[in-house]
């Protein structure tokens, strides 16, 4: 009987984790977008003459949010 209860609890837990991840992404993405924009505007371009072209500001903000959010699920 315990196995049946656990098998039903796990998908709900995963569903809730996915929902929380999406909610955190929705809330944190605008913050990281502002940070990426400010970073691009204040960066010294003369020091990066030989540097490769960067991706979009949206991709940079999404990558930053996606790398920071998993820390909310640790512990």
Residue frames as qw, qx, qy, qz and C-alpha x, y, z in Angstrom:
[[0.000, 0.885, 0.466, 0.000, 0.00, 0.00, 0.00],
 [0.320, -0.772, 0.091, 0.542, 2.85, 2.37, 0.76],
 [0.421, -0.083, 0.582, 0.690, 4.35, 1.87, -2.70],
 [0.188, 0.661, 0.634, 0.354, 1.12, 2.95, -4.35],
 [0.181, -0.933, -0.229, 0.210, 0.98, 6.12, -2.29],
 [0.417, -0.577, 0.330, 0.620, 4.60, 6.97, -3.10],
 [0.410, 0.195, 0.650, 0.610, 4.13, 6.37, -6.81],
 [0.083, 0.825, 0.502, 0.246, 1.31, 8.92, -6.86],
 [0.336, -0.871, -0.071, 0.351, 3.20, 11.44, -4.75],
 [0.545, -0.274, 0.385, 0.693, 6.25, 11.58, -7.01],
 [0.306, 0.478, 0.524, 0.635, 4.56, 12.86, -10.21],
 [0.169, -0.924, -0.329, -0.092, 2.78, 15.56, -8.20],
 [0.532, -0.682, 0.114, 0.489, 6.10, 16.59, -6.70],
 [0.487, 0.010, 0.480, 0.730, 7.70, 16.81, -10.13],
 [0.124, 0.727, 0.526, 0.424, 4.75, 18.76, -11.45],
 [0.323, -0.921, -0.176, 0.127, 5.04, 21.22, -8.58],
 [0.571, -0.440, 0.275, 0.635, 8.81, 21.51, -9.13],
 [0.385, 0.328, 0.531, 0.680, 8.25, 22.33, -12.79],
 [0.073, -0.868, -0.423, -0.250, 5.60, 24.88, -11.88],
 [0.466, -0.815, -0.013, 0.344, 7.86, 26.49, -9.29],
 [0.565, -0.155, 0.390, 0.711, 10.76, 26.57, -11.79],
 [0.241, 0.564, 0.516, 0.598, 8.61, 28.29, -14.39],
 [0.253, -0.918, -0.301, -0.047, 7.30, 30.77, -11.84],
 [0.546, -0.644, 0.141, 0.517, 10.81, 31.59, -10.66],
 [0.481, 0.123, 0.478, 0.725, 11.92, 31.97, -14.28],
 [0.062, 0.773, 0.485, 0.404, 9.01, 34.31, -14.94],
 [0.373, -0.911, -0.144, 0.097, 9.87, 36.42, -11.91],
 [0.582, -0.571, 0.264, 0.515, 13.66, 36.45, -12.25],
 [0.613, 0.374, 0.439, 0.540, 14.01, 36.84, -16.04],
 [0.132, 0.927, 0.182, 0.300, 13.12, 40.57, -16.05],
 [0.485, -0.835, 0.197, 0.171, 15.69, 41.22, -13.32],
 [0.690, -0.214, 0.484, 0.493, 18.42, 39.42, -15.24],
 [0.483, 0.655, 0.406, 0.415, 17.34, 41.18, -18.43],
 [0.087, -0.992, -0.002, -0.093, 17.85, 44.58, -16.80],
 [0.610, -0.627, 0.383, 0.296, 21.23, 43.46, -15.46],
 [0.698, 0.159, 0.504, 0.483, 22.28, 42.23, -18.92],
 [0.309, 0.846, 0.279, 0.332, 21.20, 45.49, -20.56],
 [0.279, -0.948, 0.152, 0.024, 23.00, 47.64, -18.00],
 [0.724, -0.375, 0.447, 0.368, 26.07, 45.44, -18.32],
 [0.628, 0.426, 0.441, 0.479, 26.09, 45.85, -22.09],
 [0.128, 0.942, 0.166, 0.262, 25.64, 49.61, -21.86],
 [0.364, -0.897, 0.252, 0.005, 28.38, 50.16, -19.30],
 [0.889, -0.109, 0.287, 0.339, 30.92, 47.70, -20.71],
 [0.068, -0.764, 0.389, 0.511, 34.14, 49.14, -22.15],
 [0.858, 0.481, 0.157, -0.083, 34.11, 48.15, -25.83],
 [0.321, 0.823, -0.469, 0.015, 37.71, 49.20, -26.50],
 [0.384, -0.490, 0.771, -0.135, 39.00, 46.36, -24.31],
 [0.715, 0.150, 0.673, -0.114, 37.10, 43.79, -26.37],
 [0.355, 0.629, -0.384, -0.576, 38.35, 44.61, -29.86],
 [0.263, 0.311, -0.878, -0.252, 39.32, 41.01, -30.61],
 [0.388, 0.059, 0.807, -0.440, 36.44, 39.40, -28.76],
 [0.020, 0.272, 0.868, 0.415, 33.80, 37.37, -30.54],
 [0.370, -0.309, -0.176, -0.858, 30.34, 38.79, -31.02],
 [0.212, 0.007, 0.801, -0.560, 27.95, 38.06, -28.17],
 [0.033, -0.445, -0.868, -0.216, 24.49, 36.57, -28.29],
 [0.204, -0.662, -0.315, -0.649, 21.36, 38.55, -27.71],
 [0.161, -0.375, 0.495, -0.767, 20.63, 40.25, -24.42],
 [0.816, -0.179, 0.002, -0.550, 17.59, 37.99, -24.05],
 [0.886, 0.119, -0.441, 0.079, 19.72, 34.85, -24.41],
 [0.324, 0.360, -0.579, 0.656, 22.19, 36.19, -21.87],
 [0.442, -0.316, 0.333, -0.771, 19.39, 36.95, -19.38],
 [0.912, -0.069, -0.172, -0.365, 17.75, 33.57, -19.93],
 [0.752, 0.218, -0.547, 0.296, 21.06, 31.74, -19.40],
 [0.065, 0.366, -0.546, 0.751, 21.75, 33.72, -16.22],
 [0.656, -0.245, 0.193, -0.687, 18.28, 33.00, -14.83],
 [0.935, 0.045, -0.297, -0.189, 18.45, 29.33, -15.77],
 [0.618, 0.261, -0.595, 0.443, 21.80, 28.96, -14.04],
 [0.081, -0.326, 0.494, -0.802, 20.71, 30.77, -10.85],
 [0.711, -0.247, -0.076, -0.654, 17.27, 29.22, -10.32],
 [0.812, -0.048, -0.581, 0.007, 18.41, 25.64, -9.51],
 [0.255, 0.210, -0.628, 0.704, 20.01, 26.97, -6.33],
 [0.509, -0.255, 0.157, -0.807, 16.48, 27.64, -5.04],
 [0.903, -0.082, -0.256, -0.336, 15.78, 23.87, -5.20],
 [0.553, 0.268, -0.692, 0.379, 18.88, 22.81, -3.27],
 [0.017, -0.239, 0.643, -0.727, 18.45, 21.78, 0.30]]
